[in-house]
Amino acid sequence: SADPFGGVIITDWYSAGQAANERFKLNVYILGRALRADGVRVAVFRQVLDAQGGWRDMTIGESTATKIEDSILTRARQLRNEILRAQ
């Protein structure tokens, strides 16, 4: 789901085909209109399927969220540059 007015994107749980016993979820917070590092925050959640068939929360390194934030900002800058060139 996405809230265009509040700047929040919340994904569903996602499992890659080759890793069906692991899933991820993201909460992305757009904190401002400026394309700066402090304008985007990402929370990454990871779960692993246990032997009983239940999902267990697992830790994930902070660098994962930082890499996703960087990717979002890079793509946003690319899109902005394309729009400016088209004008």
N, C-alpha and C positions, 0 to 999 in steps of 0.2 A: 504494500500500500504506500501511497505517497500523499503528503500534505503540501501542496504548492504554496500555501500561505505561511505555514509554519516552518517550512524547509526541512521536513523530515521524510526519509525514505526507510521503510521497514520491509525487508525481504522475508519470504517464506523460507523454511528449511530447505537446503539444497544438498543433494548427494550426487557426486560424479558417478558415472556408470561403473568405472573400475574400482571404486571405493564405496560400495553400498553400505558398509558398516560404519561409515563416518559421514557426518553432515554438518553444514555450516549455516549460519544466519547472520545477517548484517543489519545494523541500524546506522543510517547515515544522517548526520545533522549538518545542514547548511546554515552557518552562523552569520553570514553576511554576503553582500554582493561582490565584494572584492575577491579576486582570485589569489588569495594568500594562504599560507599554511595554517594560520589561525582561523580561517574561515570555514574549514571543514573538519568535522570530527567523525570518526568511524568506530563503532563498537562491533567486535567480531566475537561470535559465539560458536563453540565447537562441541559436538557431542559424538560419543562413540557407542556403538551397540555392544551391550555386555552379553555374557553367556546366557542370561535368563531372557533375553530379547527386549530389555529395557534400555533406554538412552541415558547415558551418564555424561554429565558436564565435564569437560576437560579444559585445561588451561591452554592458552595459545599465546605465543610471544607478542609483545607490543609492536615489534617490527612489522608484523603482518598488517595491523591496522594502519601503520604509517605508510607502508607500501601502497595500500589501497587508496589512502588519502592522496598520496602523490600522483597515482594514476588518474584519479578523478580530476585533480587540478590540471594535470597535463592535458587531458582530453578537453576540458572546459576551455583552456587557453587556445588549443588548436581550433575549436569551434568558433571562438570569438574572433580569431585571426581570419578564418575563412569568411565570416560574416563581414568583417571590416574590408577585406579585399574585394568582396562582391558588390560593395556599395559604390 
